[in-house]
Amino acid sequence: MAILAMGRPLWTTDVSERRVWNTDQAPFRFFVAGLLYADVISGFSLMTAMFARLSRKFDFYRGRFGRSGV
C-alpha cells in the first residue's frame, strides 16, 4: 500500500502500539477518504450502482482500506 511505503516519522519509537502519521501520510489519508466518500455518494445519486454492485464496492473498499491494525 502506498501509505505504508511513506515511512515513519524519525522522532517516533517502535514501542508505541499506535501508529503516528507523518506529514505525507496524514494529507494522503484525508484526500483518499474524500475520494471514497465522493465515489460512494455519486454511486447513490446517479443510481448506477445496484445493490449487488454496491455491496461488492463496499467489500472491495473494506478489503483495501479496512482496519488491519495499521
C-alpha distance (Angstrom), angle and dihedral (degrees) to the residues before:
residue distance angle dihedral
M1 . . .
A2 3.77 . .
I3 3.78 95.8 .
L4 3.80 93.0 57.2
A5 3.80 92.1 49.5
M6 3.81 90.8 61.7
G7 3.80 92.2 75.7
R8 3.78 136.7 -137.4
P9 3.78 125.4 -65.5
L10 3.80 110.5 -97.1
W11 3.80 94.3 -124.6
T12 3.84 95.6 60.9
T13 3.78 127.3 93.0
D14 3.79 130.1 -141.5
V15 3.82 91.4 -122.3
S16 3.80 97.9 80.9
E17 3.80 118.6 86.5
R18 3.80 93.7 -150.3
R19 3.77 119.2 78.2
V20 3.79 117.9 -126.0
W21 3.80 114.0 -145.3
N22 3.79 116.3 -134.5
T23 3.80 124.8 -140.0
D24 3.81 92.5 -87.6
Q25 3.79 97.6 46.5
A26 3.80 99.5 48.6
P27 3.84 96.6 59.1
F28 3.81 90.8 39.8
R29 3.80 90.6 54.6
F30 3.82 91.7 45.8
F31 3.82 94.4 52.1
V32 3.82 93.6 43.3
A33 3.81 88.4 53.6
G34 3.80 88.7 51.7
L35 3.79 91.6 50.9
L36 3.80 91.9 49.5
Y37 3.80 90.4 48.9
A38 3.82 91.7 49.7
D39 3.80 91.4 47.7
V40 3.79 93.7 52.3
I41 3.81 93.8 43.9
S42 3.81 92.1 48.4
G43 3.79 89.4 50.5
F44 3.79 90.2 55.2
S45 3.79 96.9 42.1
L46 3.79 96.5 46.3
M47 3.81 91.7 44.6
T48 3.79 90.0 -138.4
A49 3.77 93.9 123.0
M50 3.77 112.5 79.3
F51 3.79 117.6 -158.4
A52 3.80 93.1 -96.7
R53 3.79 93.0 48.7
L54 3.78 91.1 45.1
S55 3.79 93.1 52.1
R56 3.81 89.8 48.8
K57 3.80 89.1 51.1
F58 3.80 91.8 52.1
D59 3.81 90.3 47.1
F60 3.80 89.4 50.5
Y61 3.81 92.4 51.1
R62 3.78 92.7 43.7
G63 3.80 89.7 53.2
R64 3.81 92.9 47.2
F65 3.78 101.8 38.8
G66 3.79 104.5 17.6
R67 3.76 121.9 130.9
S68 3.78 104.8 -82.7
G69 3.78 98.2 163.9
V70 3.79 92.6 -88.3
